[in-house]
Amino acid sequence: MASYPLSRRSLLTASTAFALGGLIPATQALAVPATPTMRGGANNYRPGAPIVNKIGGGGFWMTGTVRRAGDGMLLAGQRIQIWAHTTEGHERDAHSHGATLSDENGVFRLEMPQIVPAFGQAHGHLAYDSGDFKTVFLRPVMDSSRDTTLNVDFVLEPV
């Protein structure tokens, strides 16, 4: 009979699968699925938008995390582009676009003008488009046009 040494990870995976009543195969218990691209997410996208400290006068915060699909590892240095219809311009205007990088903890933050409704919905646009992972375009809708933050998480699939 063959014996296989148990690593800490495989033991945790098996324990998690067992705790869930065996409903999830042990090999998939810790899998983190990739974020799918959203319909309409690429509207008014501008390839190569510059990395900026702030878009316009600010007052609204776009935040989130960037992780790798599969193991869920937080990813530093990943470029996230952000644009929206705001109090200072339309989402098609170059000055309404900017990009930021995720920090050492996989967190990104970019201050921008207040997002306002376009086509009846207050929403932002975000893109991961750097090339190490598959491109993802997101178009999250805000709960209220009075919200001053929107948190969006990316889980990226390697190319």
Secondary structure, 3 states (H helix, E strand, C coil): CCCCCCCHHHHHHHHHHHHCCCCCCHHHCCCECCCCCCCCCCCCCCCCCCECCECCCCCEEEEEEEEECECCCECCCCEEEEEECECCECCCCHHHEEEEECCCCCEEEEEECCECCECCECEEEEEECCCCECCEEECCECCCCCCCEEECCEEECEC
